[in-house]
Amino acid sequence: MKTLEPRFVDTIPRELEDGVLYFAMEYGTVLHKCCCGCGSEVNTPLSPKDWNMKYDGQKVSLSPSIGNWDYPCKSHYWIKENKVVWDRTWSQIEIDENRRLDNRIKTKNSYPNKQKNKNLLRKILDWLA
């Protein structure tokens, strides 16, 4: 089982080393070379809508899984406690459906209180008038 080394950096390196997870917290992102060995650089943005991490001072986990659907390798794996845990390959139909669902969730949650905010603004403007 492949193990990754977590490395916290202030600047993103020009060249990524194999087997290293680069945590650029100032930029809210984690970078690494694809774990299949194809050499592609993988960027996982950290946010409530994207990936989150757990770090206990030594071991790191990322969630959800890493699905490199835009790369020829289409590799799919989890990073759990510094270890790469391989998952099954997804079909193009599964990839497309997951993207639609992900976009729907992100769009829906982007402005959950938009109508409430409009109503509050209308009340404030009415009160000021």
C-alpha positions in Angstrom: 0.0 0.0 0.0 1.4 3.4 -1.0 2.1 5.9 1.8 2.2 9.6 1.3 4.2 12.1 3.3 2.2 15.3 4.4 4.3 18.4 3.9 3.0 21.9 4.8 4.4 24.6 2.6 4.2 28.4 2.4 4.7 28.4 -1.4 3.7 25.9 -4.0 6.8 24.1 -5.4 7.5 24.2 -9.1 8.1 20.5 -9.2 6.0 18.1 -7.1 7.7 15.1 -5.7 6.1 11.6 -5.9 4.7 10.4 -2.6 4.3 13.9 -1.1 1.0 15.7 -0.2 1.7 19.4 -0.3 -0.6 21.4 2.0 -0.6 25.1 1.0 -3.0 26.3 3.7 -2.6 30.0 2.7 -4.1 29.0 -0.7 -6.6 26.5 0.8 -5.4 23.6 -1.3 -3.6 20.3 -1.3 -1.4 19.2 -4.2 0.2 15.9 -5.1 1.2 13.8 -8.1 -1.4 11.3 -9.1 -0.9 8.2 -7.1 -1.1 5.9 -10.1 2.3 7.1 -11.3 1.1 8.9 -14.5 2.7 12.1 -13.3 -0.4 14.3 -13.5 -0.5 17.0 -10.8 -3.7 16.8 -8.7 -5.2 19.8 -6.9 -7.7 19.3 -4.2 -9.2 22.6 -2.9 -10.1 22.6 0.8 -13.5 24.0 1.5 -16.9 22.8 2.8 -17.9 22.4 -0.8 -14.9 20.5 -2.0 -12.4 18.4 0.1 -11.8 18.5 3.8 -8.9 17.1 5.7 -8.3 15.5 9.1 -4.8 15.9 10.5 -3.7 14.5 13.9 -0.2 16.0 13.8 1.2 13.0 11.9 -1.4 11.4 9.7 -3.7 13.1 7.3 -6.9 12.0 5.5 -8.7 13.7 2.7 -12.4 13.3 2.0 -14.2 12.7 -0.4 -12.2 10.4 -2.7 -9.9 11.6 -5.4 -11.4 10.9 -8.8 -9.0 12.0 -11.5 -11.7 11.9 -14.2 -10.1 14.6 -16.4 -6.8 12.7 -16.7 -6.2 9.7 -19.1 -5.6 7.4 -16.1 -9.0 8.1 -14.6 -7.6 6.9 -11.3 -9.8 6.8 -8.2 -8.5 6.6 -4.6 -8.9 7.7 -1.1 -6.2 9.2 1.1 -6.7 7.8 4.6 -4.1 8.3 7.4 -1.3 8.9 4.8 -2.2 5.8 2.8 -3.6 5.5 -0.7 -6.7 3.3 -0.7 -7.7 2.4 -4.2 -11.3 2.5 -5.2 -13.0 1.0 -8.3 -12.9 2.7 -11.6 -16.1 4.6 -12.5 -17.9 4.4 -15.8 -18.3 7.6 -17.8 -22.0 7.5 -16.9 -21.2 7.5 -13.2 -18.7 10.3 -13.6 -21.2 12.5 -15.5 -23.9 11.8 -13.0 -21.6 12.6 -10.1 -20.6 15.9 -11.7 -24.2 16.9 -12.2 -25.0 16.1 -8.6 -21.9 17.8 -7.3 -22.7 21.0 -9.4 -26.4 20.9 -8.2 -25.3 20.7 -4.6 -22.7 23.4 -4.9 -25.1 25.7 -6.7 -27.9 25.1 -4.3 -25.7 25.8 -1.3 -24.0 28.8 -2.7 -26.8 31.2 -1.7 -29.0 29.3 0.7 -30.4 32.5 2.3 -30.7 34.6 -0.8 -34.5 35.0 -0.6 -34.3 35.6 3.2 -31.6 38.3 2.5 -33.8 39.9 -0.1 -36.8 40.0 2.3 -34.7 41.4 5.1 -33.3 44.1 2.8 -36.8 45.0 1.7 -38.0 45.3 5.3 -35.0 47.5 6.2 -35.6 49.7 3.2 -39.3 50.0 4.0 -38.5 50.9 7.6 -36.0 53.6 6.5 -38.6 55.1 4.1 
